[in-house]
Amino acid sequence: MIEALTSSQQAIELEDKYGAHNYHPLPVVLAKGEGVHVWDVEGKKYYDFLSSYSAVNQGHCHPKIVNALKTQAETLTLTSRAFYNDVLGPYEKYLTEYFGFDKVLPMNTGAEAVETALKICRKWGYEKKGVPENKGQIIVFDQNFHGRTTTIISFSSDMTAKKNFGPFTHGFIKIAYNDLAALEEALQNENVVGVLAEPIQGEAGVNVPNDDFIPGISKLCKEYNALFIADEIQTGIARTGSFLAVCGNCNCQNHCERQSTYTRPDLVILGKAISGGVYPVSAVLADNHIMEVITPGTHGSTFGGNPLGCAVAMAALEVIDDENLTQNARKLGELFRDRMNQFIKTNDLVGLVRGKGLLNAIVINDHPDSSTAWDICVALKENGLLAKPTHGNIIRFAPPLVMTEEQLHECCDIIEKTIRDFEQK
């Protein structure tokens, strides 16, 4: 029997005693979620302004996605890839047509998908570009975040994630983000097989590059015969007001019209909101001339492409279109930044707001090692809104895309009041 919790404090004490201490959560214990709201064990209601790091773009417990999970769970959940199943093929067709690629390799978590893309890129480099085996190099960017597996932390800038986890994986060249001159210089290395980039660096504090940066990566990769790998795990699935962040400032009304206008990477990595936060699903998309380097035995996953995940992902993507969440994210993001930009003129505590769509952040005028941003987030919690600091003095704001304009203004009121009260202490 699962032990019934009687208080938030009991839940916190249980996690502290029996769980590894690899996270530092805000002191709130959530027991229920619906749409843009979550409730704690005691029944207090909050606005969720983190969306599980953009995994619940469609809102908590969206009924269409949950029903897809229930229906499929009653029929077939897992076959492994030792056999075909009757949901994977339709899912692969749906996903590839949806994004305009030839092939998809289904996985489960974001970090798994990043590792998958790196493997595909390296194998392509050896078998198609002709780079000598074990000499392939992949260019990455400073302040990146792609996960915490051993390979990925090998090129991380986060020393907390790296310290005492070596030896690390070789084969990566790290350069400055948003610097096309540095990228072109690095691409002079004839052993470079690919470039891995976040269209917006979320974990680094919502660093939005210049408009020419992502198109510039694509152009340079074509010129130097390297693969452009776009990590859209956090930025994709309508979060930034375009279906993929590589769509840039595209104002098309639905994803299919964008296929001829957006910056088209060679590989796209998806995760998080591809399942609406209901089930772990991730994927790597590429065309045939790239994906064909993957043959039986070269890569796999027992759960990757399972019927449950496939059914959930198709429903989650349908919700994005059915409810016009891409357009809503674009509109509400502009409203949020307008409100915050007006607000920061009236106080000295917030120095900057930045973002795109409903992926935004405010920069607190304090040292990154200070507790100010954390303390503000604790105060926001007390006032009914949940957010989390990143990189010390930055607070990321990323609510579910189902939020209404009225709810957004109410949340802005909470943020502004909390910061004013905090400043006056």
ROSETI-901562 format. One record per residue (C-alpha): residue number from 1; residue in three letters; x, y, z. Coordinates in steps of 0.2 Angstrom, whole numbers, plus 5000, padded with zeros to 4 digits. Each point is the difference from the previous one (the first is absolute). Example, Ala and Ser with C-alpha at 12.3 -4.5 7.8 and 13.67 -1.06 7.14 Angstrom:
BEGIN
+-----+------+------+------+------+
| seq | type |    u |    v |    w |
+-----+------+------+------+------+
|   1 |  ALA | 5062 | 4978 | 5039 |
|   2 |  SER | 5006 | 5017 | 4997 |
+-----+------+------+------+------+
END
This chain:
BEGIN
+-----+------+------+------+------+
| seq | type |    u |    v |    w |
+-----+------+------+------+------+
|   1 |  MET | 5000 | 5000 | 5000 |
|   2 |  ILE | 5006 | 5018 | 4996 |
|   3 |  GLU | 5001 | 5010 | 5016 |
|   4 |  ALA | 4987 | 5014 | 5000 |
|   5 |  LEU | 5008 | 5017 | 5003 |
|   6 |  THR | 4992 | 5011 | 5013 |
|   7 |  SER | 5011 | 5016 | 4997 |
|   8 |  SER | 5012 | 5008 | 4988 |
|   9 |  GLN | 5014 | 4999 | 5013 |
|  10 |  GLN | 4997 | 4981 | 5001 |
|  11 |  ALA | 5003 | 4998 | 4982 |
|  12 |  ILE | 5016 | 5011 | 5000 |
|  13 |  GLU | 5007 | 4990 | 5015 |
|  14 |  LEU | 4997 | 4984 | 4990 |
|  15 |  GLU | 5009 | 5006 | 4985 |
|  16 |  ASP | 5014 | 5006 | 5010 |
|  17 |  LYS | 5002 | 4984 | 5009 |
|  18 |  TYR | 4998 | 4987 | 4986 |
|  19 |  GLY | 5004 | 5010 | 4984 |
|  20 |  ALA | 5016 | 5005 | 4993 |
|  21 |  HIS | 5003 | 5018 | 5002 |
|  22 |  ASN | 5003 | 5005 | 4982 |
|  23 |  TYR | 4987 | 5014 | 5000 |
|  24 |  HIS | 4997 | 5015 | 5010 |
|  25 |  PRO | 4981 | 5003 | 4998 |
|  26 |  LEU | 4990 | 5015 | 5007 |
|  27 |  PRO | 4991 | 4995 | 5016 |
|  28 |  VAL | 4983 | 4996 | 4992 |
|  29 |  VAL | 4993 | 4982 | 4998 |
|  30 |  LEU | 4988 | 4999 | 4986 |
|  31 |  ALA | 4986 | 4987 | 5000 |
|  32 |  LYS | 4989 | 5005 | 4985 |
|  33 |  GLY | 5001 | 5009 | 4984 |
|  34 |  GLU | 4987 | 5007 | 4987 |
|  35 |  GLY | 5003 | 5012 | 4986 |
|  36 |  VAL | 5011 | 5014 | 5006 |
|  37 |  HIS | 4997 | 4996 | 5019 |
|  38 |  VAL | 5008 | 4988 | 5012 |
|  39 |  TRP | 4995 | 4997 | 5018 |
|  40 |  ASP | 5010 | 4995 | 5015 |
|  41 |  VAL | 4996 | 4986 | 5013 |
|  42 |  GLU | 4991 | 5013 | 5011 |
|  43 |  GLY | 4989 | 5005 | 4985 |
|  44 |  LYS | 5008 | 5017 | 4997 |
|  45 |  LYS | 4999 | 5005 | 4981 |
|  46 |  TYR | 5014 | 5007 | 4990 |
|  47 |  TYR | 5004 | 5006 | 4982 |
|  48 |  ASP | 5013 | 4989 | 4993 |
|  49 |  PHE | 5013 | 5011 | 4991 |
|  50 |  LEU | 5013 | 4987 | 4997 |
|  51 |  SER | 4989 | 4987 | 4990 |
|  52 |  SER | 5012 | 4986 | 5006 |
|  53 |  TYR | 5014 | 5008 | 4990 |
|  54 |  SER | 4988 | 5002 | 4985 |
|  55 |  ALA | 4994 | 4982 | 5000 |
|  56 |  VAL | 4982 | 5005 | 5004 |
|  57 |  ASN | 4997 | 5012 | 4986 |
|  58 |  GLN | 4983 | 4993 | 4998 |
|  59 |  GLY | 4996 | 5003 | 5018 |
|  60 |  HIS | 4999 | 4988 | 5014 |
|  61 |  CYS | 4990 | 4984 | 4998 |
|  62 |  HIS | 4993 | 5005 | 4983 |
|  63 |  PRO | 4984 | 4989 | 4998 |
|  64 |  LYS | 5004 | 4995 | 4982 |
|  65 |  ILE | 5017 | 4994 | 5004 |
|  66 |  VAL | 4995 | 4991 | 5016 |
|  67 |  ASN | 4986 | 4991 | 4990 |
|  68 |  ALA | 5013 | 4995 | 4987 |
|  69 |  LEU | 5011 | 4993 | 5014 |
|  70 |  LYS | 4985 | 4991 | 5008 |
|  71 |  THR | 4993 | 4992 | 4984 |
|  72 |  GLN | 5017 | 4994 | 4994 |
|  73 |  ALA | 5005 | 4994 | 5018 |
|  74 |  GLU | 4985 | 4988 | 5000 |
|  75 |  THR | 5005 | 4992 | 4983 |
|  76 |  LEU | 5019 | 4999 | 4998 |
|  77 |  THR | 5014 | 5009 | 5009 |
|  78 |  LEU | 5017 | 4993 | 4995 |
|  79 |  THR | 5006 | 4987 | 4988 |
|  80 |  SER | 5018 | 5005 | 4999 |
|  81 |  ARG | 5007 | 5002 | 4982 |
|  82 |  ALA | 5003 | 4981 | 4999 |
|  83 |  PHE | 4982 | 5001 | 4991 |
|  84 |  TYR | 4990 | 5012 | 4990 |
|  85 |  ASN | 4985 | 5009 | 5009 |
|  86 |  ASP | 4985 | 5008 | 4992 |
|  87 |  VAL | 5003 | 5018 | 5007 |
|  88 |  LEU | 5018 | 5003 | 4996 |
|  89 |  GLY | 4999 | 5000 | 4981 |
|  90 |  PRO | 4985 | 5013 | 5000 |
|  91 |  TYR | 5009 | 5010 | 5013 |
|  92 |  GLU | 5016 | 5001 | 4989 |
|  93 |  LYS | 4990 | 5005 | 4985 |
|  94 |  TYR | 4991 | 5013 | 5010 |
|  95 |  LEU | 5015 | 5007 | 5008 |
|  96 |  THR | 5011 | 5001 | 4984 |
|  97 |  GLU | 4986 | 5008 | 4990 |
|  98 |  TYR | 4996 | 5012 | 5014 |
|  99 |  PHE | 5018 | 5007 | 5000 |
| 100 |  GLY | 5005 | 4996 | 4982 |
| 101 |  PHE | 5014 | 4987 | 5002 |
| 102 |  ASP | 5002 | 4983 | 4992 |
| 103 |  LYS | 5004 | 4990 | 5016 |
| 104 |  VAL | 4998 | 5000 | 5019 |
| 105 |  LEU | 5010 | 4990 | 5013 |
| 106 |  PRO | 4988 | 4999 | 5015 |
| 107 |  MET | 5008 | 5001 | 5018 |
| 108 |  ASN | 4993 | 5004 | 5017 |
| 109 |  THR | 5010 | 5014 | 5009 |
| 110 |  GLY | 5008 | 5016 | 4994 |
| 111 |  ALA | 5017 | 4995 | 5005 |
| 112 |  GLU | 4998 | 4983 | 4991 |
| 113 |  ALA | 4995 | 5010 | 4984 |
| 114 |  VAL | 5015 | 5011 | 5001 |
| 115 |  GLU | 5011 | 4985 | 5002 |
| 116 |  THR | 4991 | 4992 | 4985 |
| 117 |  ALA | 5003 | 5016 | 4989 |
| 118 |  LEU | 5018 | 5000 | 5005 |
| 119 |  LYS | 5002 | 4982 | 4995 |
| 120 |  ILE | 4991 | 5002 | 4983 |
| 121 |  CYS | 5011 | 5016 | 4996 |
| 122 |  ARG | 5016 | 4991 | 5004 |
| 123 |  LYS | 4996 | 4984 | 4990 |
| 124 |  TRP | 4994 | 5011 | 4985 |
| 125 |  GLY | 5017 | 5009 | 5001 |
| 126 |  TYR | 5010 | 4984 | 4999 |
| 127 |  GLU | 4989 | 4992 | 4987 |
| 128 |  LYS | 4994 | 5014 | 4989 |
| 129 |  LYS | 5012 | 5015 | 5002 |
| 130 |  GLY | 5016 | 4988 | 5001 |
| 131 |  VAL | 5007 | 5007 | 5017 |
| 132 |  PRO | 5012 | 4987 | 5007 |
| 133 |  GLU | 4992 | 4989 | 5013 |
| 134 |  ASN | 5002 | 5007 | 5018 |
| 135 |  LYS | 5005 | 5017 | 4993 |
| 136 |  GLY | 4983 | 5008 | 4999 |
| 137 |  GLN | 4997 | 5016 | 5009 |
| 138 |  ILE | 4984 | 5008 | 5004 |
| 139 |  ILE | 4999 | 5019 | 5004 |
| 140 |  VAL | 4989 | 5005 | 5015 |
| 141 |  PHE | 4998 | 5017 | 5008 |
| 142 |  ASP | 5005 | 5007 | 5017 |
| 143 |  GLN | 4986 | 5001 | 5013 |
| 144 |  ASN | 4991 | 4985 | 4992 |
| 145 |  PHE | 4988 | 4988 | 5008 |
| 146 |  HIS | 4996 | 4984 | 4992 |
| 147 |  GLY | 4998 | 4988 | 5014 |
| 148 |  ARG | 5011 | 4992 | 5013 |
| 149 |  THR | 5006 | 4983 | 4993 |
| 150 |  THR | 5019 | 4998 | 5001 |
| 151 |  THR | 5002 | 5004 | 4981 |
| 152 |  ILE | 4990 | 5016 | 5002 |
| 153 |  ILE | 5008 | 5007 | 5015 |
| 154 |  SER | 5017 | 4997 | 4992 |
| 155 |  PHE | 4996 | 5016 | 4990 |
| 156 |  SER | 4990 | 5009 | 5013 |
| 157 |  SER | 5004 | 5017 | 5008 |
| 158 |  ASP | 4992 | 4995 | 5016 |
| 159 |  MET | 5014 | 4995 | 5012 |
| 160 |  THR | 4987 | 4994 | 5013 |
| 161 |  ALA | 4994 | 4987 | 4987 |
| 162 |  LYS | 5018 | 4995 | 4995 |
| 163 |  LYS | 5011 | 5000 | 5016 |
| 164 |  ASN | 5006 | 4983 | 5005 |
| 165 |  PHE | 4991 | 4991 | 4986 |
| 166 |  GLY | 5015 | 4998 | 4988 |
| 167 |  PRO | 5008 | 4994 | 4990 |
| 168 |  PHE | 4990 | 5008 | 4986 |
| 169 |  THR | 4996 | 4997 | 4982 |
| 170 |  HIS | 5011 | 5008 | 4987 |
| 171 |  GLY | 4995 | 5006 | 4983 |
| 172 |  PHE | 4992 | 5017 | 5004 |
| 173 |  ILE | 5005 | 5018 | 4996 |
| 174 |  LYS | 4992 | 5013 | 5011 |
| 175 |  ILE | 4998 | 5018 | 4993 |
| 176 |  ALA | 4991 | 5016 | 5005 |
| 177 |  TYR | 4981 | 5000 | 4997 |
| 178 |  ASN | 4993 | 5012 | 4988 |
| 179 |  ASP | 5017 | 5002 | 4991 |
| 180 |  LEU | 4999 | 4995 | 4982 |
| 181 |  ALA | 5018 | 5006 | 4997 |
| 182 |  ALA | 5006 | 4988 | 5013 |
| 183 |  LEU | 4989 | 4986 | 4993 |
| 184 |  GLU | 5008 | 5003 | 4982 |
| 185 |  GLU | 5017 | 4999 | 5008 |
| 186 |  ALA | 4996 | 4984 | 5009 |
| 187 |  LEU | 4993 | 4992 | 4984 |
| 188 |  GLN | 5017 | 5002 | 4991 |
| 189 |  ASN | 5004 | 4984 | 5009 |
| 190 |  GLU | 4997 | 4987 | 4987 |
| 191 |  ASN | 4995 | 4987 | 5013 |
| 192 |  VAL | 4985 | 5009 | 5006 |
| 193 |  VAL | 4985 | 4990 | 4997 |
| 194 |  GLY | 4986 | 5010 | 5008 |
| 195 |  VAL | 4994 | 5015 | 5010 |
| 196 |  LEU | 4989 | 4998 | 5015 |
| 197 |  ALA | 4990 | 5015 | 5005 |
| 198 |  GLU | 4985 | 5006 | 5010 |
| 199 |  PRO | 4990 | 5013 | 4990 |
| 200 |  ILE | 4998 | 5009 | 5017 |
| 201 |  GLN | 5010 | 4995 | 5015 |
| 202 |  GLY | 4987 | 4997 | 5013 |
| 203 |  GLU | 5010 | 4993 | 5015 |
| 204 |  ALA | 5013 | 5014 | 4998 |
| 205 |  GLY | 4987 | 5013 | 5003 |
| 206 |  VAL | 4990 | 5001 | 4984 |
| 207 |  ASN | 5014 | 5007 | 4989 |
| 208 |  VAL | 4992 | 5005 | 4984 |
| 209 |  PRO | 5013 | 5001 | 4986 |
| 210 |  ASN | 5000 | 5013 | 4986 |
| 211 |  ASP | 4987 | 4997 | 4986 |
| 212 |  ASP | 5014 | 4995 | 4988 |
| 213 |  PHE | 5008 | 4987 | 5011 |
| 214 |  ILE | 4990 | 4984 | 4997 |
| 215 |  PRO | 4998 | 5003 | 4981 |
| 216 |  GLY | 5019 | 5004 | 5001 |
| 217 |  ILE | 5004 | 4983 | 5008 |
| 218 |  SER | 4990 | 4991 | 4986 |
| 219 |  LYS | 5008 | 5010 | 4986 |
| 220 |  LEU | 5018 | 4996 | 5007 |
| 221 |  CYS | 4996 | 4982 | 5003 |
| 222 |  LYS | 4995 | 4998 | 4982 |
| 223 |  GLU | 5015 | 5009 | 4994 |
| 224 |  TYR | 5012 | 4989 | 5010 |
| 225 |  ASN | 4991 | 4984 | 4999 |
| 226 |  ALA | 4995 | 4998 | 5018 |
| 227 |  LEU | 4983 | 4995 | 5008 |
| 228 |  PHE | 4990 | 5013 | 5009 |
| 229 |  ILE | 4992 | 4992 | 5015 |
| 230 |  ALA | 4986 | 5011 | 5008 |
| 231 |  ASP | 4996 | 4995 | 5018 |
| 232 |  GLU | 4982 | 5005 | 5001 |
| 233 |  ILE | 4996 | 4990 | 5016 |
| 234 |  GLN | 4996 | 5016 | 5010 |
| 235 |  THR | 4996 | 5012 | 4986 |
| 236 |  GLY | 4990 | 4990 | 4988 |
| 237 |  ILE | 4981 | 4995 | 5000 |
| 238 |  ALA | 4994 | 5018 | 4999 |
| 239 |  ARG | 5009 | 5007 | 5016 |
| 240 |  THR | 5008 | 5015 | 4991 |
| 241 |  GLY | 4985 | 5005 | 4989 |
| 242 |  SER | 5006 | 4989 | 4986 |
| 243 |  PHE | 4997 | 4982 | 4998 |
| 244 |  LEU | 5019 | 4998 | 5001 |
| 245 |  ALA | 5012 | 5014 | 5006 |
| 246 |  VAL | 5010 | 4998 | 4984 |
| 247 |  CYS | 4984 | 5007 | 4991 |
| 248 |  GLY | 5006 | 5017 | 5007 |
| 249 |  ASN | 4988 | 5014 | 4998 |
| 250 |  CYS | 4989 | 4991 | 4988 |
| 251 |  ASN | 4982 | 5005 | 5001 |
| 252 |  CYS | 4992 | 4986 | 4991 |
| 253 |  GLN | 4984 | 4993 | 5008 |
| 254 |  ASN | 5004 | 4982 | 5000 |
| 255 |  HIS | 5016 | 4989 | 5000 |
| 256 |  CYS | 4998 | 4993 | 4983 |
| 257 |  GLU | 5001 | 5017 | 4991 |
| 258 |  ARG | 5017 | 5002 | 5009 |
| 259 |  GLN | 5009 | 4986 | 4991 |
| 260 |  SER | 5006 | 5011 | 4986 |
| 261 |  THR | 5004 | 5015 | 5010 |
| 262 |  TYR | 5009 | 4995 | 5016 |
| 263 |  THR | 5018 | 4996 | 5003 |
| 264 |  ARG | 5001 | 4982 | 4997 |
| 265 |  PRO | 5012 | 4990 | 5011 |
| 266 |  ASP | 5007 | 4984 | 4994 |
| 267 |  LEU | 4995 | 4991 | 5016 |
| 268 |  VAL | 4986 | 5006 | 5013 |
| 269 |  ILE | 5000 | 4994 | 5017 |
| 270 |  LEU | 4983 | 5000 | 5009 |
| 271 |  GLY | 4994 | 4996 | 5018 |
| 272 |  LYS | 4990 | 5007 | 5014 |
| 273 |  ALA | 4984 | 5007 | 4993 |
| 274 |  ILE | 4999 | 4987 | 4986 |
| 275 |  SER | 4990 | 4990 | 5013 |
| 276 |  GLY | 4992 | 5014 | 5009 |
| 277 |  GLY | 5009 | 4995 | 5016 |
| 278 |  VAL | 4990 | 4984 | 5001 |
| 279 |  TYR | 5013 | 4987 | 4995 |
| 280 |  PRO | 5018 | 5001 | 4996 |
| 281 |  VAL | 5002 | 5001 | 4981 |
| 282 |  SER | 5014 | 5007 | 4990 |
| 283 |  ALA | 5006 | 4999 | 4982 |
| 284 |  VAL | 5013 | 5004 | 4987 |
| 285 |  LEU | 4995 | 5005 | 4982 |
| 286 |  ALA | 5010 | 5000 | 4985 |
| 287 |  ASP | 5000 | 4996 | 4981 |
| 288 |  ASN | 5004 | 4984 | 4992 |
| 289 |  HIS | 5018 | 5004 | 4995 |
| 290 |  ILE | 5004 | 5003 | 5018 |
| 291 |  MET | 4989 | 4987 | 5010 |
| 292 |  GLU | 5005 | 4986 | 4988 |
| 293 |  VAL | 5017 | 4998 | 5010 |
| 294 |  ILE | 4989 | 4993 | 5014 |
| 295 |  THR | 4998 | 4981 | 4997 |
| 296 |  PRO | 4994 | 4985 | 5011 |
| 297 |  GLY | 5011 | 4999 | 5016 |
| 298 |  THR | 5008 | 5017 | 4998 |
| 299 |  HIS | 4987 | 5009 | 5012 |
| 300 |  GLY | 4985 | 4995 | 5010 |
| 301 |  SER | 4989 | 5002 | 5015 |
| 302 |  THR | 4988 | 4988 | 5008 |
| 303 |  PHE | 4987 | 5013 | 5003 |
| 304 |  GLY | 5004 | 5011 | 4985 |
| 305 |  GLY | 4985 | 5000 | 4988 |
| 306 |  ASN | 4988 | 4991 | 5012 |
| 307 |  PRO | 4982 | 5000 | 4996 |
| 308 |  LEU | 4995 | 5011 | 5016 |
| 309 |  GLY | 5013 | 5013 | 4996 |
| 310 |  CYS | 4995 | 5001 | 4982 |
| 311 |  ALA | 4981 | 5002 | 5003 |
| 312 |  VAL | 5004 | 5013 | 5013 |
| 313 |  ALA | 5011 | 5010 | 4989 |
| 314 |  MET | 4988 | 5001 | 4985 |
| 315 |  ALA | 4986 | 5006 | 5012 |
| 316 |  ALA | 5012 | 5013 | 5007 |
| 317 |  LEU | 5005 | 5007 | 4983 |
| 318 |  GLU | 4981 | 5001 | 4995 |
| 319 |  VAL | 4997 | 5010 | 5015 |
| 320 |  ILE | 5012 | 5013 | 4994 |
| 321 |  ASP | 4991 | 5002 | 4984 |
| 322 |  ASP | 4982 | 4998 | 5006 |
| 323 |  GLU | 5003 | 5014 | 5013 |
| 324 |  ASN | 5011 | 5012 | 4990 |
| 325 |  LEU | 5013 | 4999 | 5014 |
| 326 |  THR | 5014 | 5006 | 4988 |
| 327 |  GLN | 4991 | 5017 | 4997 |
| 328 |  ASN | 4995 | 5001 | 5018 |
| 329 |  ALA | 5018 | 4999 | 5006 |
| 330 |  ARG | 5005 | 5013 | 4988 |
| 331 |  LYS | 4986 | 5012 | 5005 |
| 332 |  LEU | 5002 | 4998 | 5019 |
| 333 |  GLY | 5019 | 5000 | 4999 |
| 334 |  GLU | 4999 | 5018 | 4992 |
| 335 |  LEU | 4988 | 5005 | 5014 |
| 336 |  PHE | 5011 | 4993 | 5014 |
| 337 |  ARG | 5016 | 5009 | 4993 |
| 338 |  ASP | 4990 | 5016 | 4998 |
| 339 |  ARG | 4994 | 4999 | 5018 |
| 340 |  MET | 5017 | 4996 | 5007 |
| 341 |  ASN | 5009 | 5013 | 4990 |
| 342 |  GLN | 4988 | 5013 | 5007 |
| 343 |  PHE | 5002 | 4993 | 5017 |
| 344 |  ILE | 5019 | 5000 | 5001 |
| 345 |  LYS | 5000 | 5019 | 4996 |
| 346 |  THR | 4993 | 5003 | 5017 |
| 347 |  ASN | 5012 | 4990 | 5011 |
| 348 |  ASP | 5018 | 4996 | 5002 |
| 349 |  LEU | 4999 | 4981 | 5004 |
| 350 |  VAL | 4997 | 4994 | 4983 |
| 351 |  GLY | 5012 | 5005 | 4986 |
| 352 |  LEU | 4994 | 4991 | 4985 |
| 353 |  VAL | 4986 | 4989 | 4992 |
| 354 |  ARG | 5004 | 4989 | 4985 |
| 355 |  GLY | 4992 | 4986 | 4991 |
| 356 |  LYS | 4989 | 4994 | 4986 |
| 357 |  GLY | 4982 | 4994 | 5000 |
| 358 |  LEU | 4997 | 4993 | 5017 |
| 359 |  LEU | 5018 | 4996 | 5004 |
| 360 |  ASN | 5006 | 5015 | 5010 |
| 361 |  ALA | 5011 | 5006 | 5014 |
| 362 |  ILE | 5004 | 5014 | 5011 |
| 363 |  VAL | 5017 | 5005 | 5006 |
| 364 |  ILE | 5002 | 5005 | 5018 |
| 365 |  ASN | 5012 | 5014 | 5004 |
| 366 |  ASP | 5010 | 4990 | 5012 |
| 367 |  HIS | 5015 | 4988 | 4999 |
| 368 |  PRO | 4997 | 4983 | 4993 |
| 369 |  ASP | 5006 | 4992 | 5017 |
| 370 |  SER | 4987 | 5010 | 5010 |
| 371 |  SER | 4984 | 4993 | 5006 |
| 372 |  THR | 4989 | 5014 | 4994 |
| 373 |  ALA | 4992 | 4991 | 4985 |
| 374 |  TRP | 4997 | 4985 | 5011 |
| 375 |  ASP | 4992 | 5010 | 5013 |
| 376 |  ILE | 4989 | 5009 | 4987 |
| 377 |  CYS | 4994 | 4983 | 4994 |
| 378 |  VAL | 4996 | 4995 | 5018 |
| 379 |  ALA | 4990 | 5016 | 5002 |
| 380 |  LEU | 4991 | 4997 | 4983 |
| 381 |  LYS | 4995 | 4983 | 5007 |
| 382 |  GLU | 4993 | 5008 | 5015 |
| 383 |  ASN | 4990 | 5011 | 4988 |
| 384 |  GLY | 4994 | 4985 | 4990 |
| 385 |  LEU | 5012 | 4999 | 4985 |
| 386 |  LEU | 5013 | 4987 | 4997 |
| 387 |  ALA | 5017 | 5005 | 4991 |
| 388 |  LYS | 5018 | 4995 | 5002 |
| 389 |  PRO | 5017 | 5008 | 4999 |
| 390 |  THR | 5013 | 4995 | 4988 |
| 391 |  HIS | 5018 | 5006 | 5000 |
| 392 |  GLY | 4998 | 5008 | 5017 |
| 393 |  ASN | 4993 | 5017 | 4996 |
| 394 |  ILE | 4988 | 4996 | 4986 |
| 395 |  ILE | 4982 | 4994 | 5002 |
| 396 |  ARG | 4992 | 4991 | 4985 |
| 397 |  PHE | 4981 | 5002 | 4996 |
| 398 |  ALA | 4992 | 4987 | 4989 |
| 399 |  PRO | 4982 | 4997 | 5004 |
| 400 |  PRO | 4989 | 4987 | 4990 |
| 401 |  LEU | 4995 | 5006 | 4983 |
| 402 |  VAL | 4982 | 4998 | 5004 |
| 403 |  MET | 5000 | 5015 | 5011 |
| 404 |  THR | 4988 | 5014 | 4996 |
| 405 |  GLU | 5003 | 5018 | 4999 |
| 406 |  GLU | 4991 | 5004 | 5016 |
| 407 |  GLN | 5010 | 4987 | 5009 |
| 408 |  LEU | 5016 | 5007 | 4993 |
| 409 |  HIS | 4996 | 5017 | 5007 |
| 410 |  GLU | 4995 | 4993 | 5017 |
| 411 |  CYS | 5017 | 4991 | 5000 |
| 412 |  CYS | 5009 | 5016 | 4995 |
| 413 |  ASP | 4991 | 5009 | 5014 |
| 414 |  ILE | 5007 | 4987 | 5012 |
| 415 |  ILE | 5018 | 5001 | 4994 |
| 416 |  GLU | 5000 | 5019 | 5001 |
| 417 |  LYS | 4992 | 5001 | 5017 |
| 418 |  THR | 5012 | 4987 | 5007 |
| 419 |  ILE | 5016 | 5008 | 4993 |
| 420 |  ARG | 4994 | 5017 | 5006 |
| 421 |  ASP | 4997 | 4993 | 5018 |
| 422 |  PHE | 5016 | 4992 | 4999 |
| 423 |  GLU | 5009 | 5016 | 4995 |
| 424 |  GLN | 4993 | 5009 | 5014 |
| 425 |  LYS | 5006 | 4988 | 5014 |
+-----+------+------+------+------+
END
